Amino acid sequence: MISPEFAAIAGSAVAVAYFAEGERGITADENCTYLAPWTTDAAAWILGAALLFRGINTRDPLVTFAGAAVASIHVAQFAAHKVLRRPE
């Protein structure tokens, strides 16, 4: 059986790779619907973290993977679009 720890690392890695690949195809002037208020990323991160911890506590690798992926991709989105600025 896959350990929750491995699932958390894999979920984060897949999310960051998915985000990076998606960013490569978007120009700076495109209107992206995911560039919503920071509260969207905060709410998604909280729910992703809740799933992550639930998966770890229940030793469920699928829930752990999903929680880590959701939390990680929203941290990446927040960092890339709210903290850092895209080059023009």
C-alpha positions as CSV (number, residue, x, y, z in Angstrom):
1,M,0.0,0.0,0.0
2,I,1.2,3.5,-0.8
3,S,2.0,5.5,2.4
4,P,0.2,8.8,3.0
5,E,3.6,10.6,3.2
6,F,4.5,9.4,-0.3
7,A,1.0,10.4,-1.6
8,A,1.4,13.9,-0.1
9,I,4.8,14.4,-1.8
10,A,3.4,13.0,-5.1
11,G,0.3,15.1,-4.9
12,S,2.4,18.3,-4.4
13,A,4.8,17.4,-7.2
14,V,2.0,16.6,-9.7
15,A,0.2,19.9,-8.8
16,V,3.3,22.0,-9.2
17,A,4.2,20.3,-12.5
18,Y,0.6,20.8,-13.7
19,F,0.6,24.4,-12.7
20,A,4.0,25.1,-14.4
21,E,2.9,23.4,-17.6
22,G,-0.3,25.4,-17.6
23,E,1.6,28.7,-17.1
24,R,3.8,28.0,-20.0
25,G,0.9,28.3,-22.4
26,I,-0.6,31.5,-21.0
27,T,0.5,34.9,-22.2
28,A,0.6,37.8,-19.8
29,D,-2.4,39.6,-21.4
30,E,-4.8,36.6,-21.3
31,N,-7.8,36.9,-19.1
32,C,-7.7,33.9,-16.8
33,T,-10.7,33.0,-14.7
34,Y,-8.5,31.5,-12.0
35,L,-7.0,34.9,-11.3
36,A,-9.8,35.4,-8.8
37,P,-9.5,37.2,-5.5
38,W,-6.9,35.9,-3.0
39,T,-9.8,34.6,-0.9
40,T,-10.5,31.9,-3.5
41,D,-6.9,30.6,-3.1
42,A,-7.1,30.8,0.7
43,A,-10.4,28.9,0.9
44,A,-9.1,26.2,-1.5
45,W,-5.9,25.9,0.4
46,I,-7.8,25.5,3.7
47,L,-10.0,22.8,2.2
48,G,-7.0,21.1,0.6
49,A,-5.1,21.1,3.8
50,A,-8.1,19.7,5.6
51,L,-8.2,16.8,3.1
52,L,-4.5,16.4,3.4
53,F,-4.6,16.0,7.2
54,R,-7.7,13.8,7.0
55,G,-5.9,11.5,4.5
56,I,-2.9,11.3,6.7
57,N,-4.9,10.6,9.9
58,T,-7.0,7.9,8.2
59,R,-4.0,6.6,6.2
60,D,-5.9,7.1,2.9
61,P,-3.4,7.8,0.1
62,L,-6.0,8.9,-2.4
63,V,-7.5,11.6,0.0
64,T,-3.9,12.6,1.0
65,F,-2.9,12.9,-2.7
66,A,-5.9,15.0,-3.5
67,G,-5.5,17.3,-0.5
68,A,-1.9,17.9,-1.2
69,A,-2.5,18.6,-4.9
70,V,-5.3,21.1,-4.1
71,A,-3.4,22.8,-1.4
72,S,-0.2,23.0,-3.5
73,I,-1.7,24.3,-6.7
74,H,-3.4,27.1,-4.8
75,V,-0.2,28.1,-3.0
76,A,1.5,28.2,-6.5
77,Q,-1.4,30.3,-7.9
78,F,-1.3,32.7,-5.0
79,A,2.5,33.0,-5.2
80,A,2.6,33.5,-8.9
81,H,-0.4,35.8,-9.3
82,K,-0.8,37.6,-6.0
83,V,2.7,37.9,-4.6
84,L,5.0,37.7,-7.6
85,R,4.0,39.5,-10.8
86,R,4.1,38.0,-14.3
87,P,6.5,39.6,-16.7
88,E,4.7,41.9,-19.2
